[in-house]
């Protein structure tokens, strides 16, 4: 879509993602529409608009499968440094504002009671998530990004409900699943994104089965 207007596609995707994230938060706060419903609608709309403009743009015919599963083997140093810088920025924000971010997600009424704007931190988190998706889109693809946003966290919550531990375990499961998936894709000559998603899912199922067996005893 950005190429259609003569813009850098990364900037176009970033602007659309940030506006979508802020719009989702604003609409979910002002109306009775569920946040997950808004995400599904805006995501579907964004994908449809993007595909339409891709096919309308003369001389630009990208491989749409790369947007779904990424092209991790063609990532340059600039993308790596960009992801590293954004990771450091996100880490600093979490360290400085850990408790307000935590309460804005689970107990926003408490922040409002102590005159801390919970909605502001929800907007900050929405923007960070939107930028993270755009930065990782070329590397991982939208399906792998969504999988990394959900599966490691679900696996971690099988062990603990304590938020700091969930963060650490999510990083551990996400990293281990990605490394195993990359080695599997190289050995079996299969797409790396699909291999990582498969590994993350198998990882979750194994942990789920082990926890189920322990509860049965």
C-alpha positions as CSV (number, residue, x, y, z in Angstrom):
1,X,0.0,0.0,0.0
2,X,2.8,2.4,0.8
3,X,4.5,1.8,-2.6
4,X,1.2,2.8,-4.2
5,X,1.6,6.3,-2.7
6,X,5.4,6.4,-3.2
7,X,6.2,5.9,0.5
8,X,8.5,3.4,2.1
9,X,6.5,0.3,2.9
10,X,7.9,0.0,6.4
11,X,6.8,3.5,7.2
12,X,3.4,2.9,5.8
13,X,2.9,-0.3,7.7
14,X,4.2,1.4,10.9
15,X,1.8,4.3,10.6
16,X,-1.2,2.0,9.8
17,X,-0.3,-0.3,12.7
18,X,0.1,2.5,15.3
19,X,-3.2,4.2,14.2
20,X,-5.0,0.8,14.3
21,X,-3.6,0.0,17.7
22,X,-4.7,3.4,19.1
23,X,-8.0,3.1,17.3
24,X,-8.7,-0.3,18.9
25,X,-7.9,1.0,22.4
26,X,-10.1,4.2,21.9
27,X,-13.1,2.3,20.4
28,X,-13.0,-0.4,23.0
29,X,-13.0,2.2,25.8
30,X,-15.7,4.3,24.2
31,X,-18.0,1.5,23.0
32,X,-19.2,-1.9,24.2
33,X,-17.4,-3.6,21.3
34,X,-15.0,-6.3,22.6
35,X,-11.3,-5.6,22.1
36,X,-10.7,-9.0,20.5
37,X,-13.5,-8.4,18.0
38,X,-12.1,-5.0,17.1
39,X,-8.6,-6.6,16.5
40,X,-10.2,-9.2,14.2
41,X,-12.1,-6.6,12.2
42,X,-9.2,-4.2,11.8
43,X,-6.7,-6.9,11.1
44,X,-8.9,-8.4,8.4
45,X,-9.6,-4.9,6.9
46,X,-5.8,-4.1,6.9
47,X,-4.9,-7.3,5.2
48,X,-7.6,-6.8,2.6
49,X,-6.5,-3.2,1.9
50,X,-2.9,-4.2,1.7
51,X,-3.5,-7.0,-0.8
52,X,-5.7,-4.7,-2.9
53,X,-3.0,-2.0,-3.1
54,X,-0.3,-4.7,-3.8
55,X,-2.2,-5.8,-6.9
56,X,-3.0,-2.3,-8.0
57,X,0.6,-1.1,-7.7
58,X,2.3,-1.3,-11.2
59,X,5.5,-3.2,-11.4
60,X,5.4,-4.4,-7.7
61,X,4.5,-8.0,-7.3
62,X,5.9,-9.3,-4.0
63,X,5.6,-12.9,-2.7
64,X,2.7,-12.7,-0.3
65,X,3.8,-15.9,1.4
66,X,6.8,-14.0,2.8
67,X,4.4,-11.7,4.7
68,X,2.7,-14.8,6.2
69,X,5.8,-16.8,7.2
70,X,8.6,-14.3,6.7
71,X,12.0,-14.7,5.0
72,X,14.4,-15.0,7.9
73,X,17.3,-16.2,5.8
74,X,17.3,-12.9,3.8
75,X,17.3,-10.5,6.9
76,X,20.1,-7.9,6.8
77,X,22.1,-6.3,9.5
78,X,19.9,-3.2,9.5
79,X,16.9,-5.3,10.5
80,X,18.8,-7.0,13.3
81,X,20.1,-3.7,14.7
82,X,16.5,-2.3,14.4
83,X,15.1,-5.3,16.4
84,X,17.9,-5.0,18.9
85,X,17.3,-1.3,19.5
86,X,13.6,-1.8,19.8
87,X,14.1,-4.6,22.3
88,X,16.3,-2.4,24.4
89,X,13.8,0.4,24.3
90,X,11.0,-1.9,25.3
91,X,13.1,-3.4,28.1
92,X,13.9,0.1,29.5
93,X,10.2,1.1,29.4
94,X,9.2,-2.1,31.3
95,X,11.9,-1.6,33.9
96,X,10.9,2.0,34.5
97,X,7.2,1.6,34.5
98,X,6.7,-2.1,35.3
99,X,4.1,-1.6,38.0
100,X,1.9,0.9,36.1
101,X,2.0,-1.3,33.1
102,X,1.1,-4.3,35.2
103,X,-1.8,-2.5,36.9
104,X,-3.1,-1.0,33.7
105,X,-3.6,-4.5,32.3
106,X,-5.0,-6.2,35.4
107,X,-6.3,-3.5,37.8
108,X,-6.8,-0.1,36.0
109,X,-9.2,1.1,38.7
110,X,-6.3,1.1,41.2
111,X,-4.2,3.4,39.0
112,X,-7.1,5.7,38.5
113,X,-7.6,5.8,42.3
114,X,-4.0,6.9,42.8
115,X,-4.2,9.5,39.9
116,X,-2.0,7.5,37.5
117,X,-3.6,7.4,34.0
118,X,-4.1,3.7,33.2
119,X,-5.3,4.5,29.7
120,X,-2.0,6.2,28.9
121,X,-0.1,3.1,29.6
122,X,-2.5,1.0,27.7
123,X,-1.9,3.2,24.7
124,X,1.8,2.9,25.2
125,X,1.6,-0.9,25.2
126,X,-0.7,-0.9,22.1
127,X,1.9,1.3,20.2
128,X,4.8,-1.0,21.3
129,X,3.0,-4.1,20.2
130,X,2.1,-2.5,16.8
131,X,5.7,-1.4,16.2
132,X,7.0,-4.9,17.2
133,X,4.7,-6.6,14.7
134,X,5.9,-4.3,11.9
135,X,9.6,-4.7,12.7
136,X,9.3,-8.5,12.9
137,X,7.0,-8.8,9.8
138,X,9.7,-9.2,7.2
139,X,11.8,-11.5,9.4
140,X,9.1,-13.8,10.8
141,X,5.9,-13.1,8.9
142,X,2.5,-12.3,10.5
143,X,1.6,-15.9,11.4
144,X,4.9,-16.5,13.3
145,X,4.7,-13.1,15.0
146,X,1.2,-13.9,16.3
147,X,2.4,-17.4,17.4
148,X,5.3,-15.9,19.3
149,X,2.9,-13.5,21.0
150,X,0.7,-16.2,22.2
151,X,2.1,-19.8,22.4
152,X,5.2,-19.2,24.7
153,X,3.0,-17.2,27.1
154,X,0.4,-20.0,27.1
155,X,3.1,-22.5,27.8
156,X,4.5,-20.4,30.6
157,X,1.2,-20.0,32.3
158,X,1.0,-23.8,32.7
159,X,3.8,-23.4,35.3
160,X,3.0,-20.2,37.1
161,X,0.6,-17.3,37.3
162,X,3.3,-14.9,38.6
163,X,3.8,-12.2,36.0
164,X,7.6,-11.8,36.2
165,X,8.1,-15.5,35.9
166,X,5.7,-15.7,33.0
167,X,7.9,-13.1,31.2
168,X,11.1,-15.0,31.8
169,X,9.6,-18.4,30.9
170,X,8.0,-16.9,27.8
171,X,11.4,-15.7,26.6
172,X,12.9,-19.1,27.4
173,X,10.2,-21.1,25.5
174,X,10.2,-18.6,22.6
175,X,14.0,-18.7,22.3
176,X,14.3,-22.5,22.6
177,X,11.4,-23.1,20.2
178,X,12.9,-20.7,17.6
179,X,16.3,-22.3,17.8
180,X,15.0,-25.8,17.5
181,X,12.7,-24.8,14.7
182,X,15.5,-23.2,12.8
183,X,17.8,-26.2,13.1
184,X,14.8,-28.5,12.1
185,X,14.1,-26.3,9.0
186,X,17.8,-26.5,8.0
187,X,18.0,-30.3,8.5
188,X,14.7,-31.1,6.8
189,X,14.8,-28.3,4.2
190,X,11.4,-26.9,5.2
191,X,10.3,-23.3,5.7
192,X,11.8,-21.9,8.9
193,X,8.6,-20.0,10.0
194,X,6.4,-23.0,9.7
195,X,9.0,-25.2,11.5
196,X,9.2,-22.7,14.4
197,X,5.4,-22.5,14.7
198,X,5.3,-26.3,14.7
199,X,8.0,-26.6,17.4
200,X,6.3,-24.0,19.6
201,X,3.0,-25.9,19.4
202,X,4.6,-29.3,20.1
203,X,6.4,-27.7,23.0
204,X,3.1,-26.5,24.4
205,X,1.4,-29.8,23.9
206,X,4.2,-31.7,25.6
207,X,4.2,-29.4,28.6
208,X,0.4,-29.6,28.7
209,X,0.5,-33.4,28.7
210,X,3.1,-33.5,31.5
211,X,1.1,-31.1,33.7
212,X,-2.0,-33.2,33.0
213,X,-0.3,-36.4,34.1
214,X,1.0,-34.7,37.3
215,X,-2.5,-33.5,38.1
216,X,-3.9,-37.1,37.6
217,X,-1.6,-38.5,40.3
